[in-house]
Amino acid sequence: MATKPVLWVSPSEKMKLKSLLLRYYPPGIMLEYEKSGKLKTKSIDLLDLSPSTDVNALVEEIQKAEPLITASRSDQVKLLVQRLQDKLTQHSSHQFYLFKILRAHILPLTNVALNKSGSCFITGSYDRTCKLWDTASGEELHTLEGHRNVVYAIAFNNPYGDKIATGSFDKTCKLWSVETGKCYHTFRGHTAEIVCLSFNPQSTVVATGSMDTTAKLWDIQSGEEVFTLTGHSAEIISLSFNTSGSRIITGSFDHTVTVWDAETGRKVYILIGHCAEISSALFNWDCSLILTGSMDKTCMLWDATNGKCVITLTGHDDEILDSCFDYTGKLIATASADGTARVFSAATRKCITKLEGHEGEISKISFNPQGNRLLTGSSDKTARIWDAQTGQCLQVLEGHADEIFSCAFNYNGNIIITGSKDNTCRIWR
């Protein structure tokens, strides 16, 4: 069990627990407490929780490690842990059916992204717009117009979901209101196409990565540039924050990945080891590991505390096009142009299973929030759902007339959106 170390608190700094909140994925309990008159929060991460965990023993452990959880709270905490356990098995045998086909744009789609609840999603396109859709009805809510070239990178500021960022080949990024569809800011400064972007978890800054070899951080409130991250010698095609928002990671066609301090804009580490372009780079949940995928047919796992390579994950016969951790950071999945995907254990670094069945390259892979299913999208025009432990294909989502380049679960794992070169999005539920 991964609980945070607890510091001894002097009696003058009495802490008073105000409320307990659940975080379903990855499982955890958030504590809201008062200290010296100020409201603060901390989390107890239960990354090892499984349906078979002994709840009584776990709650005893939590009480020993966390003074805010007193004996009078133990029954409440037991109920919360049981609710987290129930969520881990929810939707796990869900069969998906085609719910809606949306002919989203006249010109090709570039990307699809869901908000946290899955109540709405966005599509970017070569037609220079981004569209916001209601998932339940399939109705268009807003068309975000103003870019002068392809809208390529799109994101919601999850978990809040009240803002959208769009990055364009017109070298600008725009920030929009989900409610009204109005543009708050246009971020100008890149000298070439913007191809990736990400909000920090606090939703105070948005980071953009560009073909001009730099990444930039922008202040959401003021619309001003905060930092430019310089040092890569080729385009930046992957960019993400760690869970706390203190670090940002960029992957580049220069074969390297750089970790930056998000507070200062300084370089922390350069991860050197791949011998071809980087396709993905991301942290696991507890920020202890970094996973990078490359066109050199390998993924590398790095120690995030010192920037050293822990292991190279091999076995694919062609380029790695996507890779990811599950929500807890225990499992790693890799997707390749060889038409297969693999699942590795982050602890043993051994391959657990191979996902075989696609008849074309796999460009997208992701876990459901519960971590027991994988979703893949392929150039064979299908998306597939797999058992993450056995590698068995559980369902083939058929119907698209061209390759699928985007597919994602919602936060509950009971809705899937697929985006294809056939210019349609499909909602499966």
N, C-alpha and C positions, 0 to 999 in steps of 0.2 A: 504494500500500500504506500502510495506516495503522499505523505502529509508534509506540510511545510514545517521546518524547524521552528520551535516556539522560543522566543526570548523571555528571560525572566523580567517581570515587570515590578517596579517598586510600588509599594502600597499607595503612594501619593498619586500614582497614575492609574487608578482603578479603571478597569474596562468593564463596560456593561453591555451585554448582548441585547440587541434590539429585535432582530429578526433573522430567520433562516430562509434562504431561497435555494431552489434547485437549479442546477445546470445539467441538462440531460446528456449532451454530447460535447466533449467527453464527460463521463459522470463526475459530478462534484457537488459540494454544498457550499454556497456562498454565505458568509457571516456578515451581517451588518451590525456594527457595535459602536458604542460611544466611548471615546477616550479623551480625557481632559476637555469634555464639552463638545468635542468634534465628532461628526459621524464618519466612520471609516468602514472599509470592506476588506475582507480577505477570503481566500478560498481554500477548502480542503479538497484536494484532487484525489479522486478514487479511481485512478486509471486502471487498476487491476480488478475492479469489480466485475463479477460474472454472475450469470443466473444461479450458479452453485455456491457462491460465497456464503459463509456462515455469518448472518447479519448480526447476531448477538456478540460474537467474537470481534467483528469489525467495529461495532459501536463502542465496545470496551477499549479497543485500541485508540479510537478517535478521542475518547474521553481522557485517556492517559496523556495523549500528545497535545490536546487543545484545552487549556483551562477555561475558555469561554463556554465549553460544552459541559455543564454541570450535571450531576446525577438527576436532577429534576427534569432535565431536557432529554433524557435517554430514550424515553418512549417516542417522543416526537422525532428524534433523529432516526430511530429504527424504522418508523413509518416512511420517512424521506428516503432512506436507503432502499426500502422495499419498492418504492415508486420508481427509483432509478433502475432497479433490477427489472421491473416490469417493462420499462421502456426499451431495455436491451433486446427483448424478444419480440417487441411490437413490430408489426408489418414484415416480420422476417419471412413469412411464407406468402407474402402478397403476390398475387398474379396481376400483371399490368395489362390493361386493355387500352386500345387507341380511343382517346376521348375527343380530341379536336385536331383538325389539320388547318393550319393558318398559312395562307399565301401572303407572307409577311411584307415582302418588298418586290418592286419590279426588277431591280438588279440584284446580283448575288448577295447573300448574307455573309457577314464576316464572323460574328460571335453572338452567343446567346448567354444570358446570365439571369439567375433567379434572385429574388430577395430572400431573406432568411426564412420567413414563414411559407414561402412558395405561393403567396397570394397573387403576386404579379411577377412578370419577367420582362426583360428588354432584349431587343435584337438590334444589331448594328449592320450597316449595309454599304455597298458600293454606291447606293443612290444618295449618299451624303447625309442620311438621317439615321436617328435612333428611334425606335418605337417602343412604347410601354404598353404592355398587354395585361388584361385581367385573366388570371389562369382559370378561374372557375367558369367564366362565360366565353373566353376566347375573344373578347372584345378589345379593340384598340382604345387605350385610354388617352394617350398623347403621342403626337409625332414631334420629336425634338429636332427642330430645323435651325440651321445657321452655319454649319460647317461647309467649307468650300471644296471638300474632297472626301474620299472614302472615310467612313467612320469605322475604325478598326478595333480599338480596345474599348471595352465598356465594363462598368462595375456599379453595383449598389454600395452604399456605405453601411454594409451589414455590421453589427446586428440591428442598427437603427432603421435603415431602409427608407429614409426620407429624402436622400439625395442620390443623384446619378452622376458619374463622371464619364465623359466620352473623349477618347483620344483619336486624332485624325491624321490622315496623310497631309492635311493642310498645315501641319506642324503645331497646331494648337490643341489644348485640352479645354473642355467646357464643363462647368458644374451646373446641374439643373435641379429644380424642385420636382420631386415625385408628385406632389399634390397638384401643382398648377401647370407643370411642364415649362415653366419660365426659366431662362438662363440667369444664374446668379453672377457667374464670372467667366471670362475667357482668359486662360493662362497662356501668355505669349512669351517665347524665349528660345524654344528649340529651333534649330536650323535645318531639321529634316523630319521625316515622318515619325509620328508617335505610334509605337507598336505594342506597348504594354503599359498597364497602370494598375495602381492599387491604393485603396484607402488604408490608413493606419487603423488599428482596432478602436482607438478613441474617437475616430472620425474628426480629427482636428487638422490633418494634412492629407493631401493626395500626392502620390509619387508617380511620375511618368518616366518611361524609358523610351529612347529614341534611336533612330538610325544615325543620328549625329554623334553616337558613342557616349552620350551623357545621360544621366538620370537627373531629374529635378524634383524637389519637394516644394509644394505650394500650400500656403496657409488658406484654409477653407473660409475662415471668417473675412480676412482682409483681401483675399485674392492675390496676395503678393507672393513672389518667389522667396522661399526660405533658404535653400541651398542648391548648388549644382554639384553633383557627384561626378568628378572627372577622374580618368585613369584608364578606362577601357580603350582599346585601340580599334574596336569594330563595334557594330551595332549591338545595343542591349535588347534582348528579346524576351527576357524573363525577369520579373521583379516582384518581391513579396516582403512583407513585414513578419517579424516573429510575433508570438502571442501577446507579449506585453507592449509591443510597439517600440521597443528600445533599439532594435536592430533592423536593418533593411538589407536584403540580399539581391544582387544583380547578376544575371547570367548573360554571357556575351558570345558573339561569333568569334571573338579572339581566343576561344577555348578556355577562358578563365571565368571564375566566379568571385565576386568581391562582397565581403561583409562590411557594412558601414554602421557607424554610430548615428542613429536617427536624431539624436539630440544636438550633435555638433557637426554632422556631415563628414566626420573624419573616417578614413579607412581603418578598419580593425584587422582584417585578414584578407589576403588574396589566396584563393584556393587554386593551386596549380597542379595539374595531373592529367586532365583530359587532353586528348590529342586531336580533337575536332570540335566543331561548334557545340555550344551548350543548348539543350532544348528545354530544360526545366531546372529550377533551383528553389528549394524551400526548406523551412525549419519544421521539426516535429513539434508537438504540442508543448512539451516542457522545455523546449529550446536547448536541449542537450545535443541534438544531432542535426546535421544538414544533409539533405539528399540532393544530388545533382545527376541529371541525365544528359547524355551526349550522343552526337552523331557517330562517335567512335565505337558504338555498340555496347557501351558499358554505362552503369550507374556507379557513382562513388558515394560512400557514406563518410561523413567528416565529423570530427569532434568539434562542436560549436564553441567549446571553451578555449581551445588552442589552435584551431584551424588545421589540425593534422588529419590526414586521411586514415580512416579506421579500416576500411576494406573496399575493394573494387568488386562490384557484383557483375559477374559475367554469365554467359550462357546464350545470349541472343545472337542471331546470325546477321542482323542488320541494325540500322540506326535505332536508337531509343527516341521515340517521339513524344512520350509523356511518362511521368512517374509521380507517385504520391505516397504519403503516409495515410493510414487510417486516422480517425479522430484522436485516438489515444496515443498514437505514435509507436504502437507495438508491431504493426505490420507495414510492409512496403510493397507497392505494386509497380511494375514496369510494363510499358506497352511499346511494341516495336514494329518497324516496317517489315519484319519477317512474318507478320500475321499472328504472332503469339503474344501472350502476356504472362508474367510470372509474379508469384507472391513470395516474399522473403520475410523471415522473422528478423526484426530489428535487433533482438537480443542475441540470437545465435548466428545471425547473418547467413543462415542456410536457406536454400530455396524450399519452400513448403509445397508449392504446387505450380503446374503449368496450365495455362488456359489455352486450349487448342480447339479450333473450329472455324474461326474467321477465314475468309478466302481472299483477304486483302490486308493491307497494312492497317494497324490500329493506331489512330492518332490521338485518342483520348481515353483516359482511364480514371475512375474514381470509386471510392468506397461509399456505401451507404453509411449514414451516421452511426448505425449500430455496429458496423465493422464486420458483418458476416456475409455481405454481398458486394460484388464488384460490378460496375457498369463499364462497358467498353463501346466505343464508336469506331466504325471502320469504313474503309473505302469500298468494301463489298456491299454497301448500301444498307447494312443492318447495324443495330445496336444489340448487345447481348448482356444478359444478367447471369452472373456466375456465383457459385458457392465459394467463398473466399478461402475455406479450409481444404475442400476436396478438389476444387477446380472444375467441378461439374457445371456444364451449361444448363441453367434452369429455364431460360426463356430467350427466344429470339424475337426482337422487335422489328418486324418487317413492314415494308410499304413505301419507304423512300425510294425515289427513282434515280438518286445519285449518291455520291459518297457523303457520309455523316462526318462532320468536322467538329461537332459540339454536342455534348450530352451531359446532363447533370441531374442528381437527385435534389429534392428540396430537403429542408432541415429535419423533417420527420421521416423521410425515406419512403413516402407513399405516393410521390408524384415524380415523374421523369419528364424532362424536356429534351427533345433532340432537334438539332439544326442540320440542314443538309444543303449540298450544292444544287439540289433540285428547287431551291428557293422557298421551301416550306419549313415550318416548324411543326412538330407534332407534340401534343400533350398526351402523356400516357398516365393512367391512374388506376 
